[in-house]
Structures are given as C-alpha cells and as structure tokens.
Amino acid sequence: MKRLVTVLLSPLVLSLAACSKVPAGNVGVKFQMYGDDKGSLQELPPGRYWVGWGYEMYTFPTFTQTYTFTRSAFEGRPVDESISFQTSQGLTVNADVGITYHVDPSKVTLIFQKYRKGIDEITDVYLRNMIRDALVKDASSLDIESVYGKGKASLIEAVQKDVADEVGSVGIVVEKIYWIGELRLPENVVQSINAKIQATQMAEQRQNEVAQAQAEAQKVEAEAQGNAQAQLTIAEAEAKAISLKGEALRQNPNVVQMSAIEKWDGHLPTYNGGGALPFVNLSSPVPSK
C-alpha cells in the first residue's frame, strides 16, 4: 500500500518540481533548449507555469534595480568587484561604483535574445564590464588631478551616458551610475596632491595678506591726503582773510581806528610815555558849564 501511494504521488511531485513561478513585478521568458523548436521563446506575465523537460525559465524584474560593485565583502557579491582604470599619466585609480536601472517590460524577450542570461548574470558580467570599459575610455584623456578633483563628477556622467546609450536600445534603462565613497589612489599620488593643495592654500593666504596690507596702506594714505587737504583749505582761508583785511586797510585807513575803538574798554591809560592819547581828539572844545 505504501509503495502504491509512493507510485501515485511521484508524478504529482515531478509535476510540481517542473513548475516555475513568475513573481509579481517580473516578466518571465520560457526558453526551449531541445527539440524541433530549439531556441524558441515565450514571454509570460506573473503566475505559475509548467516548464517541463528541455525548457528553462528566466525572470526579469521590471522595477528599479540597484547594484554596487565594491571592494567590500559585505556589499554585492563577497568578492572584490571594485573597478580600476588609468589616467592620461598612466596612474591607476580604483573605485567603488553603483548602478541603478530598470528593465523595459516590452523588451524582455529582446534582452534575453541579446545576452542569453538572467538579470543577475547580465548585471554581474555585462553591465560591470560596460562600466569598466567606459571608465577606461573616458579617464584616459584626464590627468589625475581632474579625476580626483573638479573632473570627478563629469567623468561619472560621461560613463553613465556611454553605458545608457549601449544598453538602452535593448531595453535596459540606466537611471544613474555613481561613485561610492572616495576614489583610491596610490599613496605617493595622494601625498603629492595634498602638498600641492597646501601650497596653493598658502599662496592664496599670502595674496590675501598682501591685499589686506595694500588696503590698509591706501586707507592711511587717503586719511593723510584728507588731513593735508583740510590743512590746505584752512591755510587758504586764513590767507584769503588776511589779504582781504590788508586790502581793506589800504582802501580805508579809518578801519584801524574803528577796530581799536571797538576793542577799547572805556578807560584812558594812566601813562602813555608822553605821547598823544590814542584816538582821542583833545582839540575838541570842552563844553562850558
């Protein structure tokens, strides 16, 4: 009886083992490996399907995928997947790079026809190689300072464009390719770059100090010129006043007498050395009492 049950269940077990599931958010491709229709493809929406002997099922997620090619054993696969490339001076740069992309649902069959692999193998092998080749090409015309400094962003943008153009026609839409962390350079190159940066900063500091000193000197000079101009203006005003006063004396001698009278306090001097009393006309008749 037990043997009979086993015999009856065996086809059911084999049938279930031959079934494959296309999860939600995926498109399946059923590929015939043998027979008269060898190489034929059937595109399948989400669901469970009978695959059968001589067929293979591949699933392609149509939602956004993110993968990182790093040196770390805790990201991506547990091997070194970082990417190395060279600058125009032949210096080697090593980097961790990430990619975000999605598959066009209408081109899943075309993707499989192009690569004959599942999405994981396409990512691990083909996309990584494309990124590496684009980095090698685009960095070959840049010096190390451009790659490490101001040209870093434009370099990864050029790589993204190259890869997107290469895979876009077959249905892989690259959303973004980006650096992860800092670029890794040879130690002697790092020291050289840091020394140059430090020298540039010191030169800029000296220029700022010179500019500040010049500004302060110009301020002092301007203040001195202002003081000199003020003194000159005062002197010119005094000279003009003296000139006007002298001119008035020449034209009217009584001005001196009038000025003395204005300053007289009303008292006659007690002693005048035998001379005439100033500005008093003694010849005037004394009124009779």
Backbone as CSV, one residue per row, in Angstrom:
resi,resn,N_x,N_y,N_z,CA_x,CA_y,CA_z,C_x,C_y,C_z
1,MET,0.829,-1.204,0.000,0.000,0.000,0.000,0.862,1.253,0.000
2,LYS,1.870,1.236,0.828,2.779,2.373,0.922,3.462,2.605,-0.410
3,ARG,3.865,1.466,-1.059,4.541,1.588,-2.345,3.582,2.171,-3.384
4,LEU,2.316,1.785,-3.304,1.321,2.270,-4.251,1.119,3.773,-4.111
5,VAL,1.064,4.224,-2.876,0.914,5.665,-2.627,2.103,6.429,-3.179
6,THR,3.285,5.837,-2.983,4.504,6.489,-3.481,4.476,6.580,-4.989
7,VAL,4.051,5.493,-5.646,3.992,5.483,-7.103,2.995,6.503,-7.613
8,LEU,1.854,6.614,-6.914,0.825,7.564,-7.351,1.243,9.010,-7.131
9,LEU,2.005,9.273,-6.065,2.425,10.655,-5.754,3.614,11.114,-6.568
10,SER,4.385,10.160,-7.066,5.611,10.532,-7.784,5.341,11.461,-8.968
11,PRO,4.350,11.178,-9.858,4.084,12.104,-10.966,3.682,13.486,-10.485
12,LEU,2.903,13.523,-9.372,2.484,14.822,-8.838,3.676,15.622,-8.350
13,VAL,4.594,14.938,-7.664,5.804,15.617,-7.170,6.639,16.126,-8.326
14,LEU,6.792,15.303,-9.351,7.571,15.711,-10.515,6.912,16.889,-11.226
15,SER,5.563,16.853,-11.256,4.842,17.950,-11.901,5.074,19.254,-11.170
16,LEU,4.989,19.197,-9.834,5.223,20.410,-9.047,6.659,20.900,-9.188
17,ALA,7.595,19.962,-9.266,9.005,20.338,-9.416,9.251,20.992,-10.754
18,ALA,8.454,20.621,-11.749,8.641,21.182,-13.085,7.939,22.512,-13.257
19,CYS,7.227,22.990,-12.250,6.537,24.275,-12.312,7.478,25.398,-11.887
20,SER,7.331,26.517,-12.530,8.097,27.703,-12.154,7.145,28.859,-11.967
21,LYS,7.524,29.774,-11.091,6.678,30.920,-10.769,7.313,32.196,-11.281
22,VAL,6.516,33.037,-11.911,6.939,34.385,-12.289,6.334,35.331,-11.265
23,PRO,7.148,35.913,-10.365,6.608,36.757,-9.288,6.005,38.048,-9.842
24,ALA,5.209,38.688,-9.015,4.653,39.992,-9.369,5.787,40.990,-9.596
25,GLY,5.622,41.879,-10.575,6.672,42.853,-10.902,7.757,42.280,-11.771
26,ASN,7.546,41.073,-12.323,8.519,40.415,-13.187,7.847,39.986,-14.487
27,VAL,8.680,39.758,-15.466,8.232,39.165,-16.728,9.065,37.911,-16.946
28,GLY,8.412,36.793,-17.269,9.129,35.542,-17.480,9.408,35.280,-18.952
29,VAL,10.508,34.592,-19.205,10.860,34.145,-20.552,11.106,32.643,-20.491
30,LYS,10.268,31.868,-21.180,10.404,30.419,-21.241,11.190,30.066,-22.498
31,PHE,12.308,29.388,-22.291,13.241,29.130,-23.382,13.328,27.626,-23.637
32,GLN,13.132,27.227,-24.888,13.221,25.815,-25.258,14.652,25.475,-25.630
33,MET,15.208,24.482,-24.923,16.613,24.134,-25.109,16.813,23.012,-26.136
34,TYR,15.828,22.142,-26.306,15.982,20.995,-27.202,14.736,20.858,-28.085
35,GLY,14.828,19.961,-29.044,13.669,19.663,-29.885,13.660,20.459,-31.163
36,ASP,12.559,20.258,-31.906,12.448,20.911,-33.202,12.383,22.421,-33.087
37,ASP,11.823,22.900,-32.001,11.707,24.356,-31.801,12.787,24.895,-30.864
38,LYS,13.925,24.270,-30.881,15.027,24.701,-30.020,15.321,26.187,-30.241
39,GLY,15.435,26.906,-29.127,15.737,28.337,-29.183,14.516,29.225,-29.195
40,SER,13.321,28.630,-29.252,12.113,29.448,-29.260,11.876,30.045,-27.880
41,LEU,11.210,31.207,-27.853,10.974,31.940,-26.615,9.493,32.185,-26.430
42,GLN,9.083,32.184,-25.172,7.715,32.522,-24.840,7.734,33.490,-23.662
43,GLU,7.152,34.660,-23.866,7.118,35.680,-22.814,5.889,35.463,-21.953
44,LEU,6.079,35.476,-20.617,4.999,35.126,-19.696,4.824,36.195,-18.616
45,PRO,3.583,36.575,-18.321,3.312,37.521,-17.232,3.414,36.808,-15.881
46,PRO,3.252,37.535,-14.764,3.326,36.892,-13.441,2.323,35.749,-13.302
47,GLY,2.766,34.666,-12.655,1.930,33.486,-12.458,2.794,32.254,-12.297
48,ARG,2.151,31.068,-12.216,2.866,29.793,-12.098,2.679,29.019,-13.399
49,TYR,3.801,28.446,-13.901,3.750,27.806,-15.220,4.453,26.446,-15.189
50,TRP,3.961,25.563,-16.038,4.596,24.278,-16.285,5.758,24.503,-17.248
51,VAL,6.927,24.121,-16.815,8.122,24.327,-17.634,8.411,23.067,-18.445
52,GLY,8.501,21.941,-17.782,8.739,20.691,-18.485,10.204,20.477,-18.830
53,TRP,10.452,19.241,-19.232,11.828,18.883,-19.565,12.239,19.554,-20.871
54,GLY,13.497,20.038,-20.925,14.004,20.682,-22.128,13.716,22.165,-22.207
55,TYR,13.161,22.730,-21.141,12.862,24.166,-21.108,13.537,24.806,-19.889
56,GLU,13.778,26.091,-19.984,14.272,26.863,-18.836,13.450,28.138,-18.728
57,MET,13.269,28.560,-17.495,12.505,29.778,-17.242,13.436,30.853,-16.664
58,TYR,13.380,32.038,-17.231,14.145,33.181,-16.741,13.156,34.279,-16.352
59,THR,13.425,34.925,-15.240,12.551,36.025,-14.806,13.334,37.335,-14.813
60,PHE,12.673,38.397,-15.260,13.289,39.717,-15.345,12.435,40.712,-14.567
61,PRO,12.971,41.249,-13.459,12.219,42.254,-12.693,12.099,43.549,-13.494
62,THR,10.920,44.130,-13.470,10.697,45.380,-14.206,10.728,46.599,-13.293
63,PHE,10.930,46.411,-11.997,11.074,47.540,-11.077,12.557,47.894,-10.959
64,THR,12.845,49.037,-10.353,14.212,49.559,-10.293,15.145,48.621,-9.527
65,GLN,16.300,48.368,-10.124,17.333,47.531,-9.513,18.546,48.400,-9.141
66,THR,19.157,48.086,-8.025,20.373,48.784,-7.603,21.443,47.753,-7.288
67,TYR,22.634,47.988,-7.826,23.732,47.063,-7.557,25.012,47.882,-7.367
68,THR,25.850,47.411,-6.447,27.107,48.103,-6.178,28.288,47.183,-6.451
69,PHE,29.258,47.699,-7.162,30.496,46.971,-7.441,31.564,47.540,-6.511
70,THR,31.812,46.844,-5.413,32.712,47.370,-4.389,33.794,46.363,-4.012
71,ARG,34.750,46.863,-3.266,35.808,46.010,-2.730,35.324,45.258,-1.495
72,SER,34.310,45.795,-0.829,33.808,45.213,0.408,33.167,43.851,0.168
73,ALA,33.383,42.939,1.087,32.766,41.613,1.013,31.337,41.621,1.525
74,PHE,30.873,42.776,2.030,29.541,42.867,2.603,28.566,43.590,1.679
75,GLU,29.009,43.972,0.492,28.130,44.588,-0.495,28.262,43.825,-1.808
76,GLY,27.140,43.635,-2.507,27.204,42.864,-3.736,27.591,41.432,-3.449
77,ARG,28.473,40.904,-4.259,28.973,39.548,-4.012,30.163,39.597,-3.061
78,PRO,30.452,38.504,-2.342,31.543,38.507,-1.353,32.928,38.398,-2.002
79,VAL,33.134,39.140,-3.076,34.437,39.189,-3.739,34.713,40.650,-4.094
80,ASP,35.937,40.936,-4.448,36.306,42.296,-4.834,35.755,42.589,-6.231
81,GLU,34.746,43.434,-6.306,34.164,43.834,-7.588,34.459,45.286,-7.933
82,SER,35.357,45.911,-7.183,35.701,47.301,-7.478,36.332,47.397,-8.868
83,ILE,36.352,48.590,-9.418,36.785,48.798,-10.798,38.021,49.688,-10.818
84,SER,39.019,49.295,-11.585,40.249,50.078,-11.728,40.357,50.629,-13.150
85,PHE,40.946,51.805,-13.262,41.171,52.436,-14.564,42.387,53.339,-14.462
86,GLN,42.857,53.846,-15.583,44.070,54.647,-15.595,43.811,56.036,-16.172
87,THR,44.603,57.001,-15.692,44.513,58.371,-16.183,45.454,58.555,-17.364
88,SER,45.512,59.776,-17.883,46.376,60.058,-19.029,47.851,59.892,-18.693
89,GLN,48.233,60.002,-17.379,49.629,59.791,-16.982,49.944,58.335,-16.712
90,GLY,48.943,57.460,-16.875,49.169,56.044,-16.608,49.037,55.676,-15.147
91,LEU,48.486,56.570,-14.332,48.302,56.286,-12.911,47.007,55.504,-12.706
92,THR,47.056,54.497,-11.856,45.904,53.633,-11.631,45.017,54.177,-10.515
93,VAL,43.726,54.211,-10.789,42.726,54.646,-9.823,41.755,53.484,-9.610
94,ASN,41.427,53.233,-8.360,40.470,52.173,-8.034,39.244,52.803,-7.395
95,ALA,38.046,52.306,-7.770,36.819,52.933,-7.278,35.720,51.914,-7.053
96,ASP,34.839,52.241,-6.115,33.588,51.514,-5.932,32.506,52.279,-6.689
97,VAL,31.730,51.550,-7.477,30.739,52.194,-8.344,29.388,51.519,-8.169
98,GLY,28.322,52.309,-8.191,26.968,51.773,-8.101,26.180,52.077,-9.361
99,ILE,25.172,51.265,-9.639,24.303,51.475,-10.794,22.854,51.245,-10.390
100,THR,21.972,52.082,-10.886,20.530,51.943,-10.701,19.898,51.895,-12.087
101,TYR,19.070,50.877,-12.326,18.475,50.718,-13.645,17.171,49.945,-13.530
102,HIS,16.425,49.887,-14.631,15.243,49.026,-14.684,15.097,48.464,-16.094
103,VAL,14.315,47.417,-16.201,14.108,46.724,-17.469,12.791,47.190,-18.088
104,ASP,12.826,47.481,-19.363,11.609,47.834,-20.100,10.775,46.555,-20.280
105,PRO,9.572,46.486,-19.711,8.777,45.249,-19.799,8.490,44.811,-21.230
106,SER,8.434,45.750,-22.137,8.109,45.408,-23.524,9.300,44.846,-24.298
107,LYS,10.482,44.860,-23.672,11.682,44.406,-24.386,12.407,43.269,-23.668
108,VAL,11.711,42.577,-22.791,12.340,41.486,-22.045,12.854,40.408,-22.981
109,THR,12.055,40.022,-23.967,12.486,38.994,-24.920,13.728,39.438,-25.677
110,LEU,13.775,40.719,-26.046,14.936,41.254,-26.764,16.184,41.199,-25.889
111,ILE,16.023,41.495,-24.609,17.159,41.427,-23.681,17.704,40.005,-23.614
112,PHE,16.801,39.031,-23.506,17.257,37.645,-23.421,17.915,37.205,-24.722
113,GLN,17.374,37.613,-25.836,17.977,37.259,-27.116,19.380,37.848,-27.244
114,LYS,19.578,39.021,-26.661,20.878,39.690,-26.750,21.918,39.005,-25.858
115,TYR,21.553,38.687,-24.618,22.542,38.219,-23.662,22.425,36.734,-23.311
116,ARG,21.273,36.121,-23.534,21.062,34.712,-23.207,21.400,34.416,-21.743
117,LYS,21.158,35.372,-20.884,21.434,35.227,-19.448,20.285,35.840,-18.661
118,GLY,20.237,35.487,-17.358,19.284,36.110,-16.458,19.779,37.479,-16.020
119,ILE,18.940,38.205,-15.291,19.266,39.579,-14.924,20.486,39.668,-14.016
120,ASP,20.675,38.676,-13.121,21.830,38.719,-12.219,23.134,38.591,-12.998
121,GLU,23.180,37.671,-13.937,24.399,37.492,-14.733,24.635,38.687,-15.651
122,ILE,23.565,39.253,-16.172,23.709,40.457,-17.004,24.323,41.586,-16.192
123,THR,23.868,41.728,-14.953,24.398,42.785,-14.084,25.849,42.517,-13.701
124,ASP,26.117,41.292,-13.205,27.449,40.963,-12.694,28.516,41.007,-13.780
125,VAL,28.157,40.598,-14.975,29.153,40.466,-16.041,29.075,41.616,-17.037
126,TYR,27.961,41.731,-17.725,27.882,42.670,-18.838,27.871,44.135,-18.387
127,LEU,27.011,44.465,-17.439,26.946,45.864,-17.004,28.245,46.299,-16.326
128,ARG,28.831,45.420,-15.529,30.101,45.777,-14.888,31.184,46.007,-15.932
129,ASN,31.269,45.145,-16.924,32.269,45.315,-17.975,32.043,46.608,-18.758
130,MET,30.784,46.953,-18.973,30.491,48.195,-19.696,30.940,49.416,-18.898
131,ILE,30.677,49.380,-17.590,31.107,50.487,-16.734,32.624,50.588,-16.719
132,ARG,33.291,49.454,-16.585,34.760,49.451,-16.565,35.319,49.986,-17.880
133,ASP,34.794,49.520,-19.008,35.297,49.961,-20.307,35.063,51.456,-20.515
134,ALA,33.911,51.940,-20.075,33.616,53.369,-20.222,34.554,54.208,-19.352
135,LEU,34.847,53.733,-18.133,35.781,54.451,-17.262,37.178,54.495,-17.876
136,VAL,37.616,53.367,-18.415,38.938,53.313,-19.040,39.013,54.302,-20.201
137,LYS,37.970,54.342,-21.015,37.961,55.230,-22.186,37.888,56.703,-21.782
138,ASP,36.955,57.032,-20.900,36.717,58.441,-20.574,37.797,59.028,-19.679
139,ALA,38.465,58.187,-18.878,39.505,58.696,-17.984,40.858,58.801,-18.681
140,SER,40.999,58.176,-19.831,42.310,58.140,-20.492,42.769,59.518,-20.961
141,SER,41.849,60.459,-21.083,42.218,61.810,-21.530,42.303,62.803,-20.377
142,LEU,42.139,62.327,-19.148,42.155,63.207,-17.981,43.391,62.956,-17.134
143,ASP,43.924,64.035,-16.542,45.039,63.849,-15.618,44.486,63.493,-14.236
144,ILE,45.385,63.118,-13.344,44.976,62.602,-12.047,44.248,63.656,-11.220
145,GLU,44.655,64.915,-11.352,44.021,65.971,-10.568,42.593,66.224,-11.032
146,SER,42.356,66.092,-12.326,40.996,66.254,-12.845,40.098,65.122,-12.364
147,VAL,40.630,63.905,-12.396,39.835,62.744,-11.965,39.507,62.846,-10.486
148,TYR,40.485,63.269,-9.693,40.301,63.304,-8.245,39.572,64.565,-7.789
149,GLY,39.625,65.601,-8.609,39.040,66.873,-8.207,37.836,67.275,-9.017
150,LYS,37.986,68.397,-9.755,36.838,69.002,-10.424,36.268,68.151,-11.553
151,GLY,37.062,67.207,-12.110,36.560,66.388,-13.203,35.891,65.099,-12.764
152,LYS,35.806,64.873,-11.465,35.260,63.623,-10.942,33.789,63.446,-11.315
153,ALA,33.010,64.496,-11.153,31.578,64.414,-11.446,31.322,64.262,-12.938
154,SER,32.050,65.034,-13.753,31.839,64.953,-15.199,32.284,63.601,-15.756
155,LEU,33.270,62.981,-15.119,33.735,61.669,-15.571,32.632,60.625,-15.392
156,ILE,32.016,60.569,-14.222,30.984,59.555,-13.988,29.739,59.854,-14.828
157,GLU,29.483,61.116,-15.131,28.367,61.460,-16.017,28.616,60.947,-17.428
158,ALA,29.866,61.056,-17.883,30.214,60.546,-19.213,30.079,59.026,-19.264
159,VAL,30.486,58.360,-18.184,30.352,56.900,-18.109,28.879,56.506,-18.155
160,GLN,28.062,57.208,-17.400,26.627,56.907,-17.391,26.034,57.046,-18.798
161,LYS,26.411,58.079,-19.505,25.885,58.274,-20.861,26.327,57.149,-21.800
162,ASP,27.585,56.762,-21.705,28.094,55.695,-22.567,27.349,54.386,-22.330
163,VAL,27.183,54.007,-21.070,26.518,52.741,-20.751,25.041,52.814,-21.128
164,ALA,24.396,53.944,-20.829,22.975,54.090,-21.158,22.744,53.983,-22.657
165,ASP,23.624,54.579,-23.446,23.491,54.502,-24.901,23.681,53.071,-25.401
166,GLU,24.541,52.319,-24.746,24.841,50.968,-25.215,23.706,49.985,-24.928
167,VAL,23.061,50.113,-23.774,22.044,49.124,-23.399,20.612,49.619,-23.581
168,GLY,20.439,50.913,-23.833,19.094,51.459,-23.941,18.293,50.861,-25.081
169,SER,18.947,50.560,-26.197,18.230,50.037,-27.366,17.694,48.627,-27.154
170,VAL,18.272,47.875,-26.207,17.810,46.505,-25.980,16.841,46.408,-24.803
171,GLY,16.568,47.522,-24.123,15.548,47.502,-23.087,16.021,47.675,-21.665
172,ILE,17.316,47.960,-21.435,17.801,48.238,-20.083,17.951,49.749,-19.946
173,VAL,17.178,50.321,-19.037,17.155,51.772,-18.861,18.027,52.143,-17.657
174,VAL,19.165,52.766,-17.919,20.078,53.171,-16.842,19.567,54.473,-16.234
175,GLU,19.284,54.438,-14.957,18.805,55.636,-14.258,19.969,56.460,-13.718
176,LYS,20.956,55.774,-13.142,22.094,56.514,-12.584,23.278,55.583,-12.361
177,ILE,24.469,56.089,-12.650,25.726,55.433,-12.278,26.477,56.424,-11.396
178,TYR,27.017,55.965,-10.283,27.546,56.905,-9.299,28.743,56.305,-8.561
179,TRP,29.574,57.215,-8.029,30.700,56.806,-7.186,30.179,56.412,-5.811
180,ILE,30.853,55.456,-5.190,30.574,55.094,-3.798,31.835,55.376,-2.992
181,GLY,31.773,56.376,-2.121,32.949,56.718,-1.326,34.000,57.444,-2.151
182,GLU,35.206,57.477,-1.621,36.315,58.184,-2.249,37.052,57.284,-3.240
183,LEU,37.649,57.907,-4.237,38.500,57.165,-5.160,39.781,56.761,-4.444
184,ARG,40.307,55.618,-4.789,41.544,55.131,-4.174,42.710,55.354,-5.134
185,LEU,43.690,56.159,-4.659,44.861,56.494,-5.468,46.115,55.927,-4.820
186,PRO,47.200,55.811,-5.589,48.483,55.422,-4.983,48.874,56.409,-3.893
187,GLU,49.483,55.929,-2.833,49.794,56.765,-1.679,50.676,57.955,-2.049
188,ASN,51.682,57.735,-2.922,52.562,58.843,-3.298,51.807,59.926,-4.064
189,VAL,50.800,59.522,-4.823,49.986,60.495,-5.555,49.144,61.312,-4.583
190,VAL,48.590,60.642,-3.576,47.799,61.345,-2.562,48.654,62.385,-1.848
191,GLN,49.867,62.001,-1.471,50.764,62.937,-0.787,51.108,64.116,-1.678
192,SER,51.352,63.850,-2.953,51.684,64.918,-3.888,50.523,65.887,-4.060
193,ILE,49.326,65.357,-4.196,48.144,66.203,-4.358,47.904,67.039,-3.112
194,ASN,48.037,66.421,-1.940,47.833,67.156,-0.687,48.862,68.265,-0.524
195,ALA,50.127,67.988,-0.914,51.177,69.004,-0.817,50.876,70.175,-1.749
196,LYS,50.387,69.860,-2.946,50.061,70.929,-3.900,48.888,71.756,-3.410
197,ILE,47.889,71.083,-2.841,46.731,71.799,-2.301,47.158,72.724,-1.171
198,GLN,48.049,72.208,-0.294,48.522,73.014,0.821,49.303,74.229,0.323
199,ALA,50.161,74.022,-0.694,50.933,75.126,-1.249,50.012,76.174,-1.873
200,THR,48.989,75.714,-2.564,48.031,76.641,-3.180,47.302,77.447,-2.118
201,GLN,46.906,76.780,-1.039,46.208,77.477,0.039,47.108,78.511,0.700
202,MET,48.386,78.169,0.891,49.326,79.122,1.490,49.534,80.317,0.577
203,ALA,49.639,80.055,-0.729,49.811,81.155,-1.685,48.598,82.080,-1.669
204,GLU,47.429,81.498,-1.610,46.216,82.307,-1.545,46.167,83.128,-0.258
205,GLN,46.625,82.519,0.841,46.660,83.236,2.115,47.609,84.432,2.032
206,ARG,48.795,84.214,1.407,49.758,85.315,1.248,49.158,86.424,0.381
207,GLN,48.471,86.044,-0.672,47.843,87.037,-1.529,46.794,87.840,-0.758
208,ASN,46.046,87.155,0.072,45.041,87.854,0.876,45.693,88.816,1.864
209,GLU,46.826,88.378,2.456,47.534,89.245,3.396,48.089,90.482,2.694
210,VAL,48.655,90.295,1.496,49.178,91.426,0.725,48.051,92.384,0.359
211,ALA,46.940,91.818,-0.089,45.802,92.650,-0.465,45.292,93.447,0.729
212,GLN,45.271,92.799,1.908,44.820,93.485,3.112,45.786,94.610,3.495
213,ALA,47.102,94.329,3.398,48.101,95.350,3.715,47.987,96.539,2.761
214,GLN,47.783,96.230,1.474,47.623,97.302,0.489,46.388,98.138,0.790
215,ALA,45.314,97.466,1.180,44.087,98.192,1.502,44.291,99.094,2.706
216,GLU,45.006,98.594,3.725,45.265,99.410,4.910,46.166,100.596,4.579
217,ALA,47.176,100.357,3.721,48.070,101.443,3.314,47.300,102.509,2.532
218,GLN,46.430,102.058,1.659,45.617,103.001,0.892,44.699,103.806,1.811
219,LYS,44.195,103.147,2.866,43.341,103.845,3.823,44.121,104.930,4.552
220,VAL,45.337,104.586,5.015,46.181,105.558,5.715,46.529,106.719,4.791
221,GLU,46.870,106.373,3.542,47.230,107.412,2.569,46.038,108.333,2.310
222,ALA,44.865,107.726,2.209,43.672,108.536,1.966,43.389,109.464,3.146
223,GLU,43.586,108.946,4.386,43.381,109.783,5.557,44.389,110.929,5.596
224,ALA,45.648,110.602,5.253,46.684,111.641,5.239,46.370,112.705,4.187
225,GLN,45.956,112.261,3.016,45.596,113.216,1.974,44.424,114.090,2.402
226,GLY,43.456,113.434,3.102,42.310,114.204,3.585,42.725,115.254,4.601
227,ASN,43.630,114.879,5.539,44.115,115.837,6.539,44.897,116.973,5.878
228,ALA,45.740,116.604,4.916,46.527,117.623,4.221,45.623,118.585,3.463
229,GLN,44.621,118.030,2.838,43.691,118.878,2.097,42.949,119.813,3.036
230,ALA,42.582,119.267,4.215,41.898,120.118,5.198,42.796,121.249,5.679
231,GLN,44.061,120.931,5.970,45.018,121.954,6.399,45.214,123.003,5.310
232,LEU,45.304,122.536,4.074,45.483,123.465,2.957,44.277,124.385,2.816
233,THR,43.106,123.802,2.986,41.886,124.611,2.880,41.850,125.682,3.957
234,ILE,42.245,125.274,5.205,42.276,126.228,6.308,43.294,127.338,6.037
235,ALA,44.478,126.948,5.583,45.527,127.927,5.298,45.094,128.894,4.202
236,GLU,44.466,128.341,3.168,43.991,129.195,2.078,42.935,130.171,2.571
237,ALA,42.049,129.675,3.465,41.023,130.551,4.011,41.639,131.660,4.848
238,GLU,42.638,131.328,5.675,43.304,132.334,6.510,44.052,133.345,5.654
239,ALA,44.736,132.838,4.642,45.464,133.740,3.749,44.516,134.678,3.030
240,LYS,43.401,134.158,2.623,42.417,134.991,1.929,41.857,136.045,2.868
241,ALA,41.635,135.662,4.158,41.125,136.627,5.136,42.141,137.743,5.377
242,ILE,43.412,137.386,5.496,44.471,138.395,5.698,44.556,139.314,4.496
243,SER,44.458,138.705,3.327,44.534,139.504,2.099,43.382,140.497,2.030
244,LEU,42.190,140.027,2.365,41.039,140.916,2.336,41.172,142.030,3.367
245,LYS,41.701,141.668,4.544,41.878,142.677,5.594,42.899,143.726,5.182
246,GLY,44.009,143.271,4.575,45.023,144.216,4.109,44.474,145.136,3.035
247,GLU,43.686,144.571,2.149,43.092,145.368,1.089,42.159,146.426,1.672
248,ALA,41.418,146.027,2.706,40.513,146.981,3.348,41.279,148.116,4.009
249,LEU,42.425,147.816,4.626,43.244,148.840,5.272,43.806,149.820,4.261
250,ARG,44.188,149.279,3.127,44.743,150.164,2.097,43.678,151.102,1.560
251,GLN,42.495,150.618,1.427,41.430,151.433,0.853,40.803,152.388,1.878
252,ASN,40.814,152.088,3.190,40.170,152.917,4.207,40.989,152.868,5.492
253,PRO,41.911,153.830,5.735,42.757,153.831,6.943,41.951,153.907,8.237
254,ASN,40.730,154.463,8.166,39.924,154.578,9.386,39.512,153.227,9.941
255,VAL,39.688,152.164,9.145,39.306,150.843,9.612,40.089,150.458,10.849
256,VAL,41.390,150.846,10.896,42.224,150.511,12.054,41.704,151.214,13.289
257,GLN,41.382,152.522,13.117,40.872,153.282,14.247,39.550,152.719,14.724
258,MET,38.681,152.348,13.788,37.393,151.799,14.173,37.570,150.484,14.914
259,SER,38.539,149.690,14.479,38.775,148.405,15.125,39.266,148.610,16.546
260,ALA,40.140,149.659,16.737,40.660,149.921,18.076,39.570,150.419,18.994
261,ILE,38.704,151.270,18.456,37.612,151.792,19.268,36.690,150.671,19.695
262,GLU,36.431,149.730,18.777,35.550,148.623,19.109,36.123,147.764,20.224
263,LYS,37.461,147.708,20.291,38.103,146.904,21.319,38.399,147.673,22.612
264,TRP,38.195,149.049,22.625,38.545,149.878,23.800,37.578,149.613,24.926
265,ASP,38.091,149.523,26.160,37.266,149.216,27.325,36.738,150.468,28.019
266,GLY,37.037,151.652,27.511,36.483,152.907,28.077,37.399,153.577,29.072
267,HIS,38.557,153.050,29.364,39.488,153.659,30.322,40.676,154.230,29.589
268,LEU,41.084,155.442,30.033,42.279,156.060,29.455,43.511,155.464,30.109
269,PRO,44.565,155.354,29.407,45.791,154.831,30.015,46.328,155.809,31.042
270,THR,46.875,155.328,32.140,47.431,156.185,33.192,48.783,156.738,32.817
271,TYR,49.429,156.063,31.906,50.737,156.544,31.460,50.896,156.144,30.017
272,ASN,51.267,157.148,29.210,51.402,156.816,27.796,52.743,157.202,27.212
273,GLY,53.701,157.513,28.120,55.059,157.806,27.655,55.211,159.158,27.031
274,GLY,54.304,160.047,27.332,54.447,161.406,26.819,53.877,161.598,25.456
275,GLY,53.337,160.593,24.880,52.762,160.742,23.546,51.310,161.131,23.614
276,ALA,50.736,161.231,22.468,49.324,161.601,22.415,48.454,160.411,22.786
277,LEU,47.335,160.733,23.369,46.409,159.665,23.706,45.827,159.088,22.439
278,PRO,45.734,157.830,22.353,45.273,157.214,21.095,43.810,157.487,20.825
279,PHE,43.580,157.905,19.608,42.240,158.024,19.050,41.332,158.998,19.804
280,VAL,41.928,159.918,20.686,41.105,160.900,21.408,41.436,162.278,20.862
281,ASN,40.512,162.947,20.346,40.729,164.271,19.746,40.636,165.309,20.856
282,LEU,41.845,165.699,21.439,41.888,166.632,22.558,41.648,168.063,22.135
283,SER,41.694,168.299,20.842,41.495,169.649,20.384,40.033,170.054,20.348
284,SER,39.173,169.144,20.628,37.762,169.475,20.605,37.421,170.391,21.769
285,PRO,36.605,171.380,21.581,36.277,172.305,22.686,35.524,171.592,23.782
286,VAL,35.884,172.027,25.036,35.241,171.472,26.211,33.977,172.265,26.466
287,PRO,32.942,171.652,26.546,31.686,172.411,26.754,31.708,173.161,28.080
288,SER,31.219,174.475,28.077,31.191,175.308,29.272,30.085,174.853,30.207
289,LYS,30.406,175.060,31.488,29.431,174.697,32.497,28.514,175.856,32.735
